[in-house]
Amino acid sequence: MRKNITPPGPWAKSDKEKADLFAEHLSEVFTPHNNNQSQEVEQELKSLIHQQDRLKPFTLKDIKNGIKKLNNKKAPGIDLITATMLKE
């Protein structure tokens, strides 16, 4: 590793020099994000939450019809429940 200066600095030879150089590099590359959101962003997020449409009520018949329409040849989802399992 070399010190990142112009012209390039001498090679870091000892373990301590290498660790210091690497720590300096990491501190330059990885900087924390600014987590302070502006008031405008917070207001917009709050308004979006209130604007969400409510789900319309559904019946047991609606669920049964939905299960009937499932394709048996499709792969199961993340829960590993197949269409065949639901139909049975």
N, C-alpha and C positions, 0 to 999 in steps of 0.2 A: 504494500500500500504506500502511496505517496501522498504527501500533503497537497491538498487541492488549492494551490495558489499559482499565480502566473509570475514568472516561469515556475514549472513544477518544482516543489520542494524536495528535500532529500527523502530517501526511503525510510519508513518507520522500521526500525530494526528490533527493538526490544518489545516484549509482550505489552508493557505498559504504554509505549508509544502507539502500538497498533490498536489497543483498546481505546485510548484517548481519541485517536483519529476516527475510529469507527463510531464512537459515541458522538463526536462532533458531527459526523456525517448524518447519523440518525436524527440528531436534533434539528438539522437543517431540512431533512426530507420529510419527517413526520411532525407536523404541527397540529395541535388540537383544533377541532372545528369550533366555530362560534355558535354556541347553542342558544344564544339570545335571539328569539324570534321577534320580529317587529310587531307592533300592535295591529298593523293592517293584516298580517298573515294570521294572527290569532283570531281576529274578527271574522275573516273569511272562512277559517276552519269551523268556527262555531256556527256560522250561518249555514254552511254545507250540512252540518249534522242535523240542524233543524229542518232543512229542506228535503231530506230523504223521504221518499214515498214509503208509506207503510205497506207491508205485504197485505194483499187481500186475503181474507179468510179462505180456507180450503176445507173440503170434506174428505171423508174416508174414501168415497167413490173417486174423487180426483186422484188420490194416492194410488188406488188400485189401477186406474187407467194409465197412470204414468209408469207404473211397474210393468204393465202389459206391453207397453211400447218399447221397453228396453231391449237392446240387441244382445242375444246370448253369446255372440262371437266376439264381443268387445272384451278387452282385458279389464280385470278388476281395478278399482281405484286404490288409493293409498291405504284404505281400510281393509283391502283384500276381500271385499264382499262382491261376489259375482252377481250378474243378472239372474242366473239360474237359482242362486240361493234366495234372492228376494222373491222370485216367482213361486218357489216352493213354500 
